[in-house]
Amino acid sequence: MNWNDAAEDLLQGILSRTPRPVREETENSLRRIAEAAAEEEGLQRVGVNMVVAAWVKNTPEAVREDLPRQMEQMGLDPEDFDYLLDG
């Protein structure tokens, strides 16, 4: 599965904030979730929205409330992803 540059950059940004002991496991999980979403939509390439969706899905509910702040720090507008954060 191909990843566009922005999606790969976002993934690497997320991983840079992930504690080292779980970084590889997190990367594998995020890639798997994002690629499955792309395949479901019949796409050949993973985009930023799929990475964000995988990130939200992979983040435990107990700490999800911090995701909007993290998104802003990474140059994303959390309001663009309200549909993921509210569900």
HUTA-V509102 format. One record per backbone hydrogen bond with DSSP energy under -0.5 kcal/mol. NH is the residue of the N-H (numbers start at 0). CO is the residue of the C=O. E is the energy in kcal/mol with one decimal. If there is no record, write none. Layout:
# HUTA-V509102
{{NH CO E} {NH CO E}}
This chain:
# HUTA-V509102
{{1 43 -1.5} {3 45 -2.5} {7 3 -2.3} {8 4 -2.7} {9 5 -2.3} {10 6 -2.5} {11 7 -2.4} {12 8 -2.2} {13 9 -2.6} {14 10 -2.6} {15 11 -1.9} {16 12 -0.7} {16 13 -1.0} {17 14 -1.3} {21 18 -1.7} {22 18 -0.6} {22 19 -1.1} {23 19 -0.5} {25 21 -2.6} {26 22 -2.7} {27 23 -2.5} {28 24 -2.2} {29 25 -3.0} {30 26 -2.6} {31 27 -2.3} {32 28 -2.6} {33 29 -2.6} {34 30 -2.6} {35 31 -2.1} {36 32 -2.0} {37 33 -2.1} {38 34 -2.5} {39 35 -2.4} {40 36 -1.6} {41 38 -1.6} {42 37 -2.9} {45 1 -2.8} {49 46 -0.5} {50 46 -1.6} {51 47 -2.7} {52 48 -2.4} {53 49 -2.2} {54 50 -2.6} {55 51 -2.7} {56 52 -2.5} {57 53 -2.4} {58 54 -1.1} {58 55 -0.7} {62 59 -1.9} {63 59 -0.7} {63 60 -0.9} {65 62 -1.5} {66 63 -2.0} {69 65 -1.9} {70 66 -3.0} {71 67 -2.3} {72 68 -2.0} {73 69 -1.1} {73 70 -0.6} {74 71 -1.8} {75 70 -2.8} {77 75 -0.8} {79 76 -1.9} {80 77 -1.7} {81 78 -1.2} {83 80 -1.6} {84 80 -2.1} {85 81 -2.7}}
